[in-house]
Amino acid sequence: MPHFGPMQSENPLIADFAKLMNAAAGTLAGMGREARDGARERMREAMGGLDFVSREEFDAVKAMAAKAREECEALKARLEALEKAAGAKTKK
């Protein structure tokens, strides 16, 4: 009865080629990781000079601007009313 074991190449050239391909794949994967990490670091450095605010700070300033706009509209209406009243007094 013939014996069928795991298929292994008897050719050392093919085995060496497979080892070389595995090493190349590992090297390429490592280079890809290094490139990605390097790009992230360069992006962090480039963005480091910019001023960013947190979401909470942005929301607080947005609320302050909305309140200032409301106050401005109220003052504008009050000024118009005062000007109208002053104009009515000068016509008499």
C-alpha positions as semicolon CSV with decimal commas, in nm:
position;residue;x (nm);y (nm);z (nm)
1;M;0,000;0,000;0,000
2;P;0,151;0,340;-0,098
3;H;0,208;0,601;0,169
4;F;0,066;0,950;0,102
5;G;0,213;1,192;0,355
6;P;0,194;1,569;0,359
7;M;0,295;1,717;0,030
8;Q;0,637;1,865;0,070
9;S;0,857;1,978;-0,207
10;E;1,168;1,773;-0,255
11;N;1,321;2,059;-0,451
12;P;1,532;2,285;-0,225
13;L;1,513;2,563;-0,484
14;I;1,133;2,583;-0,446
15;A;1,162;2,571;-0,067
16;D;1,419;2,854;-0,070
17;F;1,197;3,056;-0,306
18;A;0,899;3,012;-0,070
19;K;1,112;3,130;0,225
20;L;1,228;3,429;0,023
21;M;0,870;3,520;-0,071
22;N;0,756;3,493;0,294
23;A;1,044;3,716;0,404
24;A;0,964;3,968;0,129
25;A;0,597;3,973;0,230
26;G;0,695;4,037;0,592
27;T;0,933;4,313;0,488
28;L;0,669;4,481;0,271
29;A;0,415;4,464;0,554
30;G;0,669;4,621;0,790
31;M;0,748;4,896;0,540
32;G;0,376;4,965;0,503
33;R;0,334;4,998;0,879
34;E;0,637;5,228;0,902
35;A;0,509;5,446;0,616
36;R;0,164;5,471;0,774
37;D;0,308;5,555;1,117
38;G;0,546;5,809;0,961
39;A;0,261;5,976;0,774
40;R;0,059;5,999;1,094
41;E;0,352;6,156;1,276
42;R;0,411;6,411;0,998
43;M;0,039;6,499;1,007
44;R;0,053;6,548;1,384
45;E;0,357;6,775;1,346
46;A;0,190;6,977;1,070
47;M;-0,131;7,013;1,269
48;G;0,058;7,098;1,588
49;G;0,108;7,458;1,478
50;L;-0,263;7,512;1,431
51;D;-0,494;7,622;1,709
52;F;-0,788;7,391;1,761
53;V;-1,065;7,431;2,013
54;S;-1,260;7,162;2,187
55;R;-1,625;7,105;2,108
56;E;-1,719;7,246;2,449
57;E;-1,526;7,568;2,383
58;F;-1,684;7,600;2,038
59;D;-2,034;7,551;2,179
60;A;-1,968;7,806;2,455
61;V;-1,851;8,071;2,206
62;K;-2,144;7,990;1,977
63;A;-2,386;8,044;2,268
64;M;-2,214;8,372;2,357
65;A;-2,245;8,493;1,996
66;A;-2,616;8,400;1,987
67;K;-2,675;8,590;2,312
68;A;-2,483;8,894;2,184
69;R;-2,689;8,889;1,863
70;E;-3,013;8,880;2,065
71;E;-2,895;9,168;2,282
72;C;-2,796;9,365;1,972
73;E;-3,142;9,314;1,819
74;A;-3,306;9,422;2,145
75;L;-3,089;9,735;2,164
76;K;-3,163;9,814;1,799
77;A;-3,538;9,789;1,863
78;R;-3,504;10,007;2,175
79;L;-3,301;10,268;1,984
80;E;-3,560;10,277;1,705
81;A;-3,836;10,324;1,962
82;L;-3,643;10,607;2,132
83;E;-3,571;10,775;1,799
84;K;-3,937;10,747;1,703
85;A;-4,044;10,896;2,038
86;A;-3,787;11,177;2,007
87;G;-3,905;11,251;1,652
88;A;-4,266;11,273;1,769
89;K;-4,170;11,522;2,043
90;T;-3,978;11,752;1,806
91;K;-4,270;11,770;1,559
92;K;-4,503;11,918;1,822
